[in-house]
Amino acid sequence: MLHFELVTPEKLVRSEDVHMVVVPGTEGDFGVLEGHAPLMSMIRDGAIAVHRTEKGEPELIRVEGGFAEVNARGLTVLAEHAE
């Protein structure tokens, strides 16, 4: 499982283990699974798709601005705003 955290300046919005997350990067959407190579990307306004299971429907979380970091601990998205 991939550890996913979504953080805004106000609060920690999510911290959970999921199957995959698709992030709206400034150079295009990218998917992150467990074991992904380290990466840092700016994100554009759009929706993060959180896939809790391999075959389940994704949950969409609207985000505005910020950046995403993938490291050995998982994926952290620091967004200016999230709904």
PDB file with SEQRES, HELIX, SHEET and CRYST1 records, atoms N, CA, C and O in Angstrom:
SEQRES   1 A   83  MET LEU HIS PHE GLU LEU VAL THR PRO GLU LYS LEU VAL          
SEQRES   2 A   83  ARG SER GLU ASP VAL HIS MET VAL VAL VAL PRO GLY THR          
SEQRES   3 A   83  GLU GLY ASP PHE GLY VAL LEU GLU GLY HIS ALA PRO LEU          
SEQRES   4 A   83  MET SER MET ILE ARG ASP GLY ALA ILE ALA VAL HIS ARG          
SEQRES   5 A   83  THR GLU LYS GLY GLU PRO GLU LEU ILE ARG VAL GLU GLY          
SEQRES   6 A   83  GLY PHE ALA GLU VAL ASN ALA ARG GLY LEU THR VAL LEU          
SEQRES   7 A   83  ALA GLU HIS ALA GLU                                          
SHEET    1 AA1 5 LEU A  12  VAL A  18  0                                        
SHEET    2 AA1 5 LEU A   2  VAL A   7 -1                                        
SHEET    3 AA1 5 GLY A  74  ALA A  82  1                                        
SHEET    4 AA1 5 GLU A  59  ASN A  71 -1                                        
SHEET    5 AA1 5 LEU A  39  MET A  42 -1                                        
SHEET    1 AA2 4 GLY A  28  LEU A  33  0                                        
SHEET    2 AA2 4 MET A  20  GLY A  25 -1                                        
SHEET    3 AA2 4 GLY A  46  HIS A  51 -1                                        
SHEET    4 AA2 4 GLU A  59  ASN A  71 -1                                        
CRYST1    1.000    1.000    1.000  90.00  90.00  90.00 P 1           1          
ATOM      1  N   MET A   1       0.849  -1.200   0.000  1.00  0.00           N  
ATOM      2  CA  MET A   1       0.000   0.000   0.000  1.00  0.00           C  
ATOM      3  C   MET A   1       0.888   1.256   0.000  1.00  0.00           C  
ATOM      4  O   MET A   1       2.005   1.261   0.518  1.00  0.00           O  
ATOM      5  N   LEU A   2       0.351   2.293  -0.592  1.00  0.00           N  
ATOM      6  CA  LEU A   2       1.024   3.584  -0.682  1.00  0.00           C  
ATOM      7  C   LEU A   2       0.512   4.481   0.441  1.00  0.00           C  
ATOM      8  O   LEU A   2      -0.698   4.625   0.613  1.00  0.00           O  
ATOM      9  N   HIS A   3       1.423   5.085   1.207  1.00  0.00           N  
ATOM     10  CA  HIS A   3       0.982   6.039   2.227  1.00  0.00           C  
ATOM     11  C   HIS A   3       0.793   7.400   1.552  1.00  0.00           C  
ATOM     12  O   HIS A   3       1.709   7.914   0.909  1.00  0.00           O  
ATOM     13  N   PHE A   4      -0.411   7.983   1.705  1.00  0.00           N  
ATOM     14  CA  PHE A   4      -0.785   9.243   1.058  1.00  0.00           C  
ATOM     15  C   PHE A   4      -1.178  10.263   2.112  1.00  0.00           C  
ATOM     16  O   PHE A   4      -1.981   9.983   3.002  1.00  0.00           O  
ATOM     17  N   GLU A   5      -0.596  11.457   1.996  1.00  0.00           N  
ATOM     18  CA  GLU A   5      -0.982  12.573   2.862  1.00  0.00           C  
ATOM     19  C   GLU A   5      -1.301  13.783   1.995  1.00  0.00           C  
ATOM     20  O   GLU A   5      -0.580  14.102   1.050  1.00  0.00           O  
ATOM     21  N   LEU A   6      -2.401  14.447   2.341  1.00  0.00           N  
ATOM     22  CA  LEU A   6      -2.804  15.689   1.692  1.00  0.00           C  
ATOM     23  C   LEU A   6      -2.844  16.758   2.773  1.00  0.00           C  
ATOM     24  O   LEU A   6      -3.566  16.637   3.763  1.00  0.00           O  
ATOM     25  N   VAL A   7      -2.051  17.812   2.563  1.00  0.00           N  
ATOM     26  CA  VAL A   7      -1.895  18.855   3.576  1.00  0.00           C  
ATOM     27  C   VAL A   7      -2.161  20.215   2.953  1.00  0.00           C  
ATOM     28  O   VAL A   7      -1.729  20.483   1.832  1.00  0.00           O  
ATOM     29  N   THR A   8      -2.876  21.081   3.681  1.00  0.00           N  
ATOM     30  CA  THR A   8      -3.047  22.477   3.281  1.00  0.00           C  
ATOM     31  C   THR A   8      -2.403  23.337   4.372  1.00  0.00           C  
ATOM     32  O   THR A   8      -2.041  22.813   5.425  1.00  0.00           O  
ATOM     33  N   PRO A   9      -2.253  24.639   4.142  1.00  0.00           N  
ATOM     34  CA  PRO A   9      -1.684  25.487   5.194  1.00  0.00           C  
ATOM     35  C   PRO A   9      -2.498  25.434   6.499  1.00  0.00           C  
ATOM     36  O   PRO A   9      -1.953  25.670   7.577  1.00  0.00           O  
ATOM     37  N   GLU A  10      -3.793  25.127   6.400  1.00  0.00           N  
ATOM     38  CA  GLU A  10      -4.646  25.114   7.581  1.00  0.00           C  
ATOM     39  C   GLU A  10      -4.608  23.805   8.366  1.00  0.00           C  
ATOM     40  O   GLU A  10      -4.697  23.807   9.594  1.00  0.00           O  
ATOM     41  N   LYS A  11      -4.471  22.655   7.628  1.00  0.00           N  
ATOM     42  CA  LYS A  11      -4.620  21.381   8.340  1.00  0.00           C  
ATOM     43  C   LYS A  11      -4.139  20.194   7.513  1.00  0.00           C  
ATOM     44  O   LYS A  11      -3.875  20.309   6.316  1.00  0.00           O  
ATOM     45  N   LEU A  12      -4.036  19.067   8.178  1.00  0.00           N  
ATOM     46  CA  LEU A  12      -3.815  17.781   7.526  1.00  0.00           C  
ATOM     47  C   LEU A  12      -5.190  17.296   7.066  1.00  0.00           C  
ATOM     48  O   LEU A  12      -6.059  17.020   7.892  1.00  0.00           O  
ATOM     49  N   VAL A  13      -5.387  17.191   5.748  1.00  0.00           N  
ATOM     50  CA  VAL A  13      -6.689  16.823   5.197  1.00  0.00           C  
ATOM     51  C   VAL A  13      -6.845  15.308   5.173  1.00  0.00           C  
ATOM     52  O   VAL A  13      -7.904  14.793   5.533  1.00  0.00           O  
ATOM     53  N   ARG A  14      -5.806  14.585   4.754  1.00  0.00           N  
ATOM     54  CA  ARG A  14      -5.841  13.125   4.666  1.00  0.00           C  
ATOM     55  C   ARG A  14      -4.509  12.539   5.075  1.00  0.00           C  
ATOM     56  O   ARG A  14      -3.459  13.136   4.838  1.00  0.00           O  
ATOM     57  N   SER A  15      -4.549  11.380   5.683  1.00  0.00           N  
ATOM     58  CA  SER A  15      -3.361  10.570   5.951  1.00  0.00           C  
ATOM     59  C   SER A  15      -3.851   9.140   5.983  1.00  0.00           C  
ATOM     60  O   SER A  15      -4.461   8.708   6.961  1.00  0.00           O  
ATOM     61  N   GLU A  16      -3.582   8.390   4.898  1.00  0.00           N  
ATOM     62  CA  GLU A  16      -4.117   7.039   4.792  1.00  0.00           C  
ATOM     63  C   GLU A  16      -3.284   6.201   3.830  1.00  0.00           C  
ATOM     64  O   GLU A  16      -2.514   6.732   3.029  1.00  0.00           O  
ATOM     65  N   ASP A  17      -3.447   4.897   3.922  1.00  0.00           N  
ATOM     66  CA  ASP A  17      -2.811   3.971   2.997  1.00  0.00           C  
ATOM     67  C   ASP A  17      -3.811   3.646   1.896  1.00  0.00           C  
ATOM     68  O   ASP A  17      -4.953   3.278   2.169  1.00  0.00           O  
ATOM     69  N   VAL A  18      -3.370   3.788   0.642  1.00  0.00           N  
ATOM     70  CA  VAL A  18      -4.239   3.589  -0.519  1.00  0.00           C  
ATOM     71  C   VAL A  18      -3.509   2.756  -1.576  1.00  0.00           C  
ATOM     72  O   VAL A  18      -2.316   2.482  -1.446  1.00  0.00           O  
ATOM     73  N   HIS A  19      -4.238   2.360  -2.619  1.00  0.00           N  
ATOM     74  CA  HIS A  19      -3.627   1.590  -3.704  1.00  0.00           C  
ATOM     75  C   HIS A  19      -2.847   2.499  -4.649  1.00  0.00           C  
ATOM     76  O   HIS A  19      -1.694   2.211  -4.973  1.00  0.00           O  
ATOM     77  N   MET A  20      -3.465   3.598  -5.096  1.00  0.00           N  
ATOM     78  CA  MET A  20      -2.843   4.494  -6.068  1.00  0.00           C  
ATOM     79  C   MET A  20      -3.470   5.878  -5.972  1.00  0.00           C  
ATOM     80  O   MET A  20      -4.630   6.028  -5.587  1.00  0.00           O  
ATOM     81  N   VAL A  21      -2.675   6.891  -6.330  1.00  0.00           N  
ATOM     82  CA  VAL A  21      -3.170   8.268  -6.390  1.00  0.00           C  
ATOM     83  C   VAL A  21      -2.747   8.857  -7.735  1.00  0.00           C  
ATOM     84  O   VAL A  21      -1.595   8.717  -8.146  1.00  0.00           O  
ATOM     85  N   VAL A  22      -3.687   9.518  -8.417  1.00  0.00           N  
ATOM     86  CA  VAL A  22      -3.376  10.219  -9.663  1.00  0.00           C  
ATOM     87  C   VAL A  22      -3.401  11.714  -9.356  1.00  0.00           C  
ATOM     88  O   VAL A  22      -4.402  12.246  -8.876  1.00  0.00           O  
ATOM     89  N   VAL A  23      -2.282  12.380  -9.640  1.00  0.00           N  
ATOM     90  CA  VAL A  23      -2.074  13.781  -9.270  1.00  0.00           C  
ATOM     91  C   VAL A  23      -2.065  14.656 -10.526  1.00  0.00           C  
ATOM     92  O   VAL A  23      -1.465  14.275 -11.531  1.00  0.00           O  
ATOM     93  N   PRO A  24      -2.727  15.835 -10.484  1.00  0.00           N  
ATOM     94  CA  PRO A  24      -2.691  16.750 -11.632  1.00  0.00           C  
ATOM     95  C   PRO A  24      -1.411  17.591 -11.631  1.00  0.00           C  
ATOM     96  O   PRO A  24      -1.392  18.704 -11.106  1.00  0.00           O  
ATOM     97  N   GLY A  25      -0.354  17.054 -12.218  1.00  0.00           N  
ATOM     98  CA  GLY A  25       0.920  17.773 -12.290  1.00  0.00           C  
ATOM     99  C   GLY A  25       0.868  18.882 -13.326  1.00  0.00           C  
ATOM    100  O   GLY A  25       0.024  18.852 -14.222  1.00  0.00           O  
ATOM    101  N   THR A  26       1.751  19.854 -13.218  1.00  0.00           N  
ATOM    102  CA  THR A  26       1.768  20.958 -14.183  1.00  0.00           C  
ATOM    103  C   THR A  26       2.161  20.482 -15.576  1.00  0.00           C  
ATOM    104  O   THR A  26       1.822  21.127 -16.568  1.00  0.00           O  
ATOM    105  N   GLU A  27       2.875  19.355 -15.662  1.00  0.00           N  
ATOM    106  CA  GLU A  27       3.278  18.819 -16.970  1.00  0.00           C  
ATOM    107  C   GLU A  27       2.423  17.624 -17.362  1.00  0.00           C  
ATOM    108  O   GLU A  27       2.782  16.881 -18.276  1.00  0.00           O  
ATOM    109  N   GLY A  28       1.301  17.428 -16.688  1.00  0.00           N  
ATOM    110  CA  GLY A  28       0.394  16.323 -16.989  1.00  0.00           C  
ATOM    111  C   GLY A  28       0.099  15.496 -15.749  1.00  0.00           C  
ATOM    112  O   GLY A  28       0.837  15.546 -14.766  1.00  0.00           O  
ATOM    113  N   ASP A  29      -0.992  14.733 -15.806  1.00  0.00           N  
ATOM    114  CA  ASP A  29      -1.361  13.883 -14.679  1.00  0.00           C  
ATOM    115  C   ASP A  29      -0.348  12.748 -14.542  1.00  0.00           C  
ATOM    116  O   ASP A  29       0.187  12.254 -15.534  1.00  0.00           O  
ATOM    117  N   PHE A  30      -0.094  12.343 -13.289  1.00  0.00           N  
ATOM    118  CA  PHE A  30       0.786  11.194 -13.071  1.00  0.00           C  
ATOM    119  C   PHE A  30       0.242  10.337 -11.942  1.00  0.00           C  
ATOM    120  O   PHE A  30      -0.292  10.845 -10.956  1.00  0.00           O  
ATOM    121  N   GLY A  31       0.386   9.045 -12.101  1.00  0.00           N  
ATOM    122  CA  GLY A  31      -0.080   8.100 -11.092  1.00  0.00           C  
ATOM    123  C   GLY A  31       1.062   7.657 -10.206  1.00  0.00           C  
ATOM    124  O   GLY A  31       2.194   7.498 -10.664  1.00  0.00           O  
ATOM    125  N   VAL A  32       0.760   7.457  -8.927  1.00  0.00           N  
ATOM    126  CA  VAL A  32       1.771   7.018  -7.964  1.00  0.00           C  
ATOM    127  C   VAL A  32       1.280   5.744  -7.290  1.00  0.00           C  
ATOM    128  O   VAL A  32       0.191   5.700  -6.718  1.00  0.00           O  
ATOM    129  N   LEU A  33       2.106   4.715  -7.373  1.00  0.00           N  
ATOM    130  CA  LEU A  33       1.860   3.442  -6.693  1.00  0.00           C  
ATOM    131  C   LEU A  33       2.958   3.236  -5.665  1.00  0.00           C  
ATOM    132  O   LEU A  33       3.959   3.952  -5.674  1.00  0.00           O  
ATOM    133  N   GLU A  34       2.783   2.268  -4.781  1.00  0.00           N  
ATOM    134  CA  GLU A  34       3.820   1.922  -3.816  1.00  0.00           C  
ATOM    135  C   GLU A  34       5.109   1.606  -4.557  1.00  0.00           C  
ATOM    136  O   GLU A  34       5.086   0.930  -5.585  1.00  0.00           O  
ATOM    137  N   GLY A  35       6.231   2.091  -4.041  1.00  0.00           N  
ATOM    138  CA  GLY A  35       7.531   1.823  -4.650  1.00  0.00           C  
ATOM    139  C   GLY A  35       7.902   2.771  -5.777  1.00  0.00           C  
ATOM    140  O   GLY A  35       8.904   2.547  -6.457  1.00  0.00           O  
ATOM    141  N   HIS A  36       7.118   3.828  -5.996  1.00  0.00           N  
ATOM    142  CA  HIS A  36       7.405   4.800  -7.059  1.00  0.00           C  
ATOM    143  C   HIS A  36       8.763   5.449  -6.818  1.00  0.00           C  
ATOM    144  O   HIS A  36       9.174   5.641  -5.674  1.00  0.00           O  
ATOM    145  N   ALA A  37       9.444   5.779  -7.886  1.00  0.00           N  
ATOM    146  CA  ALA A  37      10.727   6.484  -7.790  1.00  0.00           C  
ATOM    147  C   ALA A  37      10.514   7.860  -7.154  1.00  0.00           C  
ATOM    148  O   ALA A  37       9.451   8.456  -7.324  1.00  0.00           O  
ATOM    149  N   PRO A  38      11.510   8.371  -6.426  1.00  0.00           N  
ATOM    150  CA  PRO A  38      11.391   9.708  -5.835  1.00  0.00           C  
ATOM    151  C   PRO A  38      11.108  10.751  -6.924  1.00  0.00           C  
ATOM    152  O   PRO A  38      11.648  10.689  -8.028  1.00  0.00           O  
ATOM    153  N   LEU A  39      10.246  11.708  -6.573  1.00  0.00           N  
ATOM    154  CA  LEU A  39       9.788  12.699  -7.550  1.00  0.00           C  
ATOM    155  C   LEU A  39       9.264  13.915  -6.803  1.00  0.00           C  
ATOM    156  O   LEU A  39       8.703  13.804  -5.713  1.00  0.00           O  
ATOM    157  N   MET A  40       9.459  15.082  -7.416  1.00  0.00           N  
ATOM    158  CA  MET A  40       8.827  16.293  -6.900  1.00  0.00           C  
ATOM    159  C   MET A  40       8.229  17.020  -8.094  1.00  0.00           C  
ATOM    160  O   MET A  40       8.887  17.165  -9.124  1.00  0.00           O  
ATOM    161  N   SER A  41       6.992  17.478  -7.966  1.00  0.00           N  
ATOM    162  CA  SER A  41       6.303  18.140  -9.073  1.00  0.00           C  
ATOM    163  C   SER A  41       5.388  19.225  -8.546  1.00  0.00           C  
ATOM    164  O   SER A  41       4.768  19.079  -7.493  1.00  0.00           O  
ATOM    165  N   MET A  42       5.313  20.315  -9.293  1.00  0.00           N  
ATOM    166  CA  MET A  42       4.293  21.325  -9.023  1.00  0.00           C  
ATOM    167  C   MET A  42       2.958  20.718  -9.451  1.00  0.00           C  
ATOM    168  O   MET A  42       2.916  19.890 -10.361  1.00  0.00           O  
ATOM    169  N   ILE A  43       1.869  21.128  -8.799  1.00  0.00           N  
ATOM    170  CA  ILE A  43       0.554  20.653  -9.218  1.00  0.00           C  
ATOM    171  C   ILE A  43      -0.277  21.831  -9.700  1.00  0.00           C  
ATOM    172  O   ILE A  43      -0.111  22.967  -9.255  1.00  0.00           O  
ATOM    173  N   ARG A  44      -1.183  21.518 -10.631  1.00  0.00           N  
ATOM    174  CA  ARG A  44      -2.072  22.547 -11.159  1.00  0.00           C  
ATOM    175  C   ARG A  44      -3.446  22.371 -10.508  1.00  0.00           C  
ATOM    176  O   ARG A  44      -3.721  21.348  -9.881  1.00  0.00           O  
ATOM    177  N   ASP A  45      -4.290  23.369 -10.664  1.00  0.00           N  
ATOM    178  CA  ASP A  45      -5.656  23.256 -10.169  1.00  0.00           C  
ATOM    179  C   ASP A  45      -6.324  22.078 -10.874  1.00  0.00           C  
ATOM    180  O   ASP A  45      -6.231  21.939 -12.093  1.00  0.00           O  
ATOM    181  N   GLY A  46      -6.989  21.245 -10.107  1.00  0.00           N  
ATOM    182  CA  GLY A  46      -7.635  20.066 -10.675  1.00  0.00           C  
ATOM    183  C   GLY A  46      -8.083  19.133  -9.567  1.00  0.00           C  
ATOM    184  O   GLY A  46      -8.333  19.560  -8.440  1.00  0.00           O  
ATOM    185  N   ALA A  47      -8.180  17.858  -9.899  1.00  0.00           N  
ATOM    186  CA  ALA A  47      -8.654  16.874  -8.923  1.00  0.00           C  
ATOM    187  C   ALA A  47      -7.640  15.761  -8.753  1.00  0.00           C  
ATOM    188  O   ALA A  47      -7.113  15.225  -9.728  1.00  0.00           O  
ATOM    189  N   ILE A  48      -7.375  15.422  -7.502  1.00  0.00           N  
ATOM    190  CA  ILE A  48      -6.573  14.250  -7.169  1.00  0.00           C  
ATOM    191  C   ILE A  48      -7.544  13.074  -7.134  1.00  0.00           C  
ATOM    192  O   ILE A  48      -8.608  13.159  -6.520  1.00  0.00           O  
ATOM    193  N   ALA A  49      -7.176  11.977  -7.796  1.00  0.00           N  
ATOM    194  CA  ALA A  49      -8.007  10.767  -7.791  1.00  0.00           C  
ATOM    195  C   ALA A  49      -7.362   9.752  -6.849  1.00  0.00           C  
ATOM    196  O   ALA A  49      -6.257   9.273  -7.102  1.00  0.00           O  
ATOM    197  N   VAL A  50      -8.064   9.430  -5.761  1.00  0.00           N  
ATOM    198  CA  VAL A  50      -7.547   8.500  -4.756  1.00  0.00           C  
ATOM    199  C   VAL A  50      -8.213   7.141  -4.974  1.00  0.00           C  
ATOM    200  O   VAL A  50      -9.424   6.993  -4.810  1.00  0.00           O  
ATOM    201  N   HIS A  51      -7.405   6.162  -5.344  1.00  0.00           N  
ATOM    202  CA  HIS A  51      -7.891   4.789  -5.562  1.00  0.00           C  
ATOM    203  C   HIS A  51      -7.568   3.985  -4.299  1.00  0.00           C  
ATOM    204  O   HIS A  51      -6.410   3.639  -4.068  1.00  0.00           O  
ATOM    205  N   ARG A  52      -8.570   3.690  -3.494  1.00  0.00           N  
ATOM    206  CA  ARG A  52      -8.328   2.942  -2.254  1.00  0.00           C  
ATOM    207  C   ARG A  52      -8.006   1.474  -2.531  1.00  0.00           C  
ATOM    208  O   ARG A  52      -7.229   0.850  -1.809  1.00  0.00           O  
ATOM    209  N   THR A  53      -8.619   0.927  -3.595  1.00  0.00           N  
ATOM    210  CA  THR A  53      -8.367  -0.456  -3.982  1.00  0.00           C  
ATOM    211  C   THR A  53      -8.034  -0.483  -5.473  1.00  0.00           C  
ATOM    212  O   THR A  53      -8.233   0.507  -6.177  1.00  0.00           O  
ATOM    213  N   GLU A  54      -7.525  -1.620  -5.949  1.00  0.00           N  
ATOM    214  CA  GLU A  54      -7.116  -1.719  -7.345  1.00  0.00           C  
ATOM    215  C   GLU A  54      -8.280  -1.546  -8.315  1.00  0.00           C  
ATOM    216  O   GLU A  54      -8.109  -0.954  -9.381  1.00  0.00           O  
ATOM    217  N   LYS A  55      -9.461  -2.054  -7.962  1.00  0.00           N  
ATOM    218  CA  LYS A  55     -10.592  -2.021  -8.892  1.00  0.00           C  
ATOM    219  C   LYS A  55     -11.702  -1.059  -8.497  1.00  0.00           C  
ATOM    220  O   LYS A  55     -12.661  -0.885  -9.250  1.00  0.00           O  
ATOM    221  N   GLY A  56     -11.592  -0.433  -7.336  1.00  0.00           N  
ATOM    222  CA  GLY A  56     -12.658   0.456  -6.875  1.00  0.00           C  
ATOM    223  C   GLY A  56     -12.681   1.781  -7.612  1.00  0.00           C  
ATOM    224  O   GLY A  56     -11.700   2.176  -8.243  1.00  0.00           O  
ATOM    225  N   GLU A  57     -13.815   2.460  -7.522  1.00  0.00           N  
ATOM    226  CA  GLU A  57     -13.955   3.793  -8.106  1.00  0.00           C  
ATOM    227  C   GLU A  57     -13.109   4.788  -7.302  1.00  0.00           C  
ATOM    228  O   GLU A  57     -13.079   4.717  -6.073  1.00  0.00           O  
ATOM    229  N   PRO A  58     -12.429   5.708  -7.977  1.00  0.00           N  
ATOM    230  CA  PRO A  58     -11.608   6.677  -7.239  1.00  0.00           C  
ATOM    231  C   PRO A  58     -12.458   7.756  -6.576  1.00  0.00           C  
ATOM    232  O   PRO A  58     -13.533   8.116  -7.055  1.00  0.00           O  
ATOM    233  N   GLU A  59     -11.944   8.253  -5.471  1.00  0.00           N  
ATOM    234  CA  GLU A  59     -12.530   9.433  -4.825  1.00  0.00           C  
ATOM    235  C   GLU A  59     -11.779  10.643  -5.372  1.00  0.00           C  
ATOM    236  O   GLU A  59     -10.550  10.635  -5.432  1.00  0.00           O  
ATOM    237  N   LEU A  60     -12.510  11.681  -5.770  1.00  0.00           N  
ATOM    238  CA  LEU A  60     -11.879  12.880  -6.310  1.00  0.00           C  
ATOM    239  C   LEU A  60     -11.838  13.975  -5.248  1.00  0.00           C  
ATOM    240  O   LEU A  60     -12.833  14.249  -4.577  1.00  0.00           O  
ATOM    241  N   ILE A  61     -10.669  14.590  -5.110  1.00  0.00           N  
ATOM    242  CA  ILE A  61     -10.490  15.686  -4.156  1.00  0.00           C  
ATOM    243  C   ILE A  61      -9.970  16.878  -4.949  1.00  0.00           C  
ATOM    244  O   ILE A  61      -8.889  16.816  -5.534  1.00  0.00           O  
ATOM    245  N   ARG A  62     -10.730  17.950  -4.966  1.00  0.00           N  
ATOM    246  CA  ARG A  62     -10.325  19.139  -5.722  1.00  0.00           C  
ATOM    247  C   ARG A  62      -9.195  19.859  -4.990  1.00  0.00           C  
ATOM    248  O   ARG A  62      -9.271  20.086  -3.782  1.00  0.00           O  
ATOM    249  N   VAL A  63      -8.146  20.215  -5.732  1.00  0.00           N  
ATOM    250  CA  VAL A  63      -7.006  20.935  -5.163  1.00  0.00           C  
ATOM    251  C   VAL A  63      -6.688  22.147  -6.025  1.00  0.00           C  
ATOM    252  O   VAL A  63      -6.989  22.190  -7.218  1.00  0.00           O  
ATOM    253  N   GLU A  64      -6.068  23.129  -5.381  1.00  0.00           N  
ATOM    254  CA  GLU A  64      -5.612  24.329  -6.082  1.00  0.00           C  
ATOM    255  C   GLU A  64      -4.170  24.587  -5.699  1.00  0.00           C  
ATOM    256  O   GLU A  64      -3.854  24.798  -4.528  1.00  0.00           O  
ATOM    257  N   GLY A  65      -3.292  24.570  -6.702  1.00  0.00           N  
ATOM    258  CA  GLY A  65      -1.887  24.917  -6.507  1.00  0.00           C  
ATOM    259  C   GLY A  65      -1.150  24.051  -5.508  1.00  0.00           C  
ATOM    260  O   GLY A  65      -1.753  23.265  -4.778  1.00  0.00           O  
ATOM    261  N   GLY A  66       0.165  24.208  -5.486  1.00  0.00           N  
ATOM    262  CA  GLY A  66       0.991  23.495  -4.533  1.00  0.00           C  
ATOM    263  C   GLY A  66       1.974  22.561  -5.219  1.00  0.00           C  
ATOM    264  O   GLY A  66       2.317  22.754  -6.385  1.00  0.00           O  
ATOM    265  N   PHE A  67       2.430  21.536  -4.481  1.00  0.00           N  
ATOM    266  CA  PHE A  67       3.339  20.574  -5.080  1.00  0.00           C  
ATOM    267  C   PHE A  67       3.179  19.211  -4.432  1.00  0.00           C  
ATOM    268  O   PHE A  67       2.617  19.071  -3.345  1.00  0.00           O  
ATOM    269  N   ALA A  68       3.692  18.208  -5.137  1.00  0.00           N  
ATOM    270  CA  ALA A  68       3.634  16.828  -4.675  1.00  0.00           C  
ATOM    271  C   ALA A  68       5.059  16.299  -4.536  1.00  0.00           C  
ATOM    272  O   ALA A  68       5.934  16.620  -5.340  1.00  0.00           O  
ATOM    273  N   GLU A  69       5.277  15.488  -3.511  1.00  0.00           N  
ATOM    274  CA  GLU A  69       6.579  14.854  -3.316  1.00  0.00           C  
ATOM    275  C   GLU A  69       6.378  13.363  -3.082  1.00  0.00           C  
ATOM    276  O   GLU A  69       5.581  12.955  -2.237  1.00  0.00           O  
ATOM    277  N   VAL A  70       7.107  12.564  -3.838  1.00  0.00           N  
ATOM    278  CA  VAL A  70       7.131  11.114  -3.633  1.00  0.00           C  
ATOM    279  C   VAL A  70       8.501  10.778  -3.074  1.00  0.00           C  
ATOM    280  O   VAL A  70       9.527  11.152  -3.643  1.00  0.00           O  
ATOM    281  N   ASN A  71       8.508  10.061  -1.944  1.00  0.00           N  
ATOM    282  CA  ASN A  71       9.775   9.601  -1.372  1.00  0.00           C  
ATOM    283  C   ASN A  71       9.569   8.212  -0.778  1.00  0.00           C  
ATOM    284  O   ASN A  71       8.523   7.599  -0.991  1.00  0.00           O  
ATOM    285  N   ALA A  72      10.542   7.716  -0.045  1.00  0.00           N  
ATOM    286  CA  ALA A  72      10.463   6.357   0.507  1.00  0.00           C  
ATOM    287  C   ALA A  72       9.274   6.187   1.450  1.00  0.00           C  
ATOM    288  O   ALA A  72       8.792   5.069   1.631  1.00  0.00           O  
ATOM    289  N   ARG A  73       8.792   7.274   2.053  1.00  0.00           N  
ATOM    290  CA  ARG A  73       7.651   7.195   2.975  1.00  0.00           C  
ATOM    291  C   ARG A  73       6.308   7.174   2.259  1.00  0.00           C  
ATOM    292  O   ARG A  73       5.307   6.765   2.847  1.00  0.00           O  
ATOM    293  N   GLY A  74       6.264   7.614   0.985  1.00  0.00           N  
ATOM    294  CA  GLY A  74       5.008   7.647   0.250  1.00  0.00           C  
ATOM    295  C   GLY A  74       4.844   8.942  -0.520  1.00  0.00           C  
ATOM    296  O   GLY A  74       5.822   9.554  -0.949  1.00  0.00           O  
ATOM    297  N   LEU A  75       3.587   9.357  -0.692  1.00  0.00           N  
ATOM    298  CA  LEU A  75       3.239  10.561  -1.446  1.00  0.00           C  
ATOM    299  C   LEU A  75       2.673  11.617  -0.504  1.00  0.00           C  
ATOM    300  O   LEU A  75       1.745  11.353   0.260  1.00  0.00           O  
ATOM    301  N   THR A  76       3.245  12.814  -0.569  1.00  0.00           N  
ATOM    302  CA  THR A  76       2.709  13.948   0.178  1.00  0.00           C  
ATOM    303  C   THR A  76       2.343  15.035  -0.826  1.00  0.00           C  
ATOM    304  O   THR A  76       3.162  15.426  -1.657  1.00  0.00           O  
ATOM    305  N   VAL A  77       1.109  15.518  -0.740  1.00  0.00           N  
ATOM    306  CA  VAL A  77       0.665  16.636  -1.572  1.00  0.00           C  
ATOM    307  C   VAL A  77       0.441  17.817  -0.649  1.00  0.00           C  
ATOM    308  O   VAL A  77      -0.371  17.757   0.275  1.00  0.00           O  
ATOM    309  N   LEU A  78       1.180  18.906  -0.913  1.00  0.00           N  
ATOM    310  CA  LEU A  78       1.024  20.149  -0.173  1.00  0.00           C  
ATOM    311  C   LEU A  78       0.260  21.097  -1.088  1.00  0.00           C  
ATOM    312  O   LEU A  78       0.832  21.662  -2.021  1.00  0.00           O  
ATOM    313  N   ALA A  79      -1.025  21.270  -0.824  1.00  0.00           N  
ATOM    314  CA  ALA A  79      -1.894  22.076  -1.684  1.00  0.00           C  
ATOM    315  C   ALA A  79      -2.224  23.400  -1.025  1.00  0.00           C  
ATOM    316  O   ALA A  79      -2.357  23.479   0.196  1.00  0.00           O  
ATOM    317  N   GLU A  80      -2.357  24.439  -1.836  1.00  0.00           N  
ATOM    318  CA  GLU A  80      -2.760  25.734  -1.306  1.00  0.00           C  
ATOM    319  C   GLU A  80      -4.191  25.669  -0.782  1.00  0.00           C  
ATOM    320  O   GLU A  80      -4.540  26.340   0.190  1.00  0.00           O  
ATOM    321  N   HIS A  81      -5.022  24.843  -1.445  1.00  0.00           N  
ATOM    322  CA  HIS A  81      -6.423  24.695  -1.026  1.00  0.00           C  
ATOM    323  C   HIS A  81      -6.918  23.316  -1.459  1.00  0.00           C  
ATOM    324  O   HIS A  81      -6.557  22.840  -2.535  1.00  0.00           O  
ATOM    325  N   ALA A  82      -7.740  22.674  -0.634  1.00  0.00           N  
ATOM    326  CA  ALA A  82      -8.315  21.374  -0.984  1.00  0.00           C  
ATOM    327  C   ALA A  82      -9.750  21.321  -0.502  1.00  0.00           C  
ATOM    328  O   ALA A  82     -10.081  21.846   0.561  1.00  0.00           O  
ATOM    329  N   GLU A  83     -10.600  20.681  -1.296  1.00  0.00           N  
ATOM    330  CA  GLU A  83     -12.030  20.534  -0.926  1.00  0.00           C  
ATOM    331  C   GLU A  83     -12.363  19.080  -0.787  1.00  0.00           C  
ATOM    332  O   GLU A  83     -13.504  18.733  -0.483  1.00  0.00           O  
TER     333      GLU A  83                                                      
END                                                                             
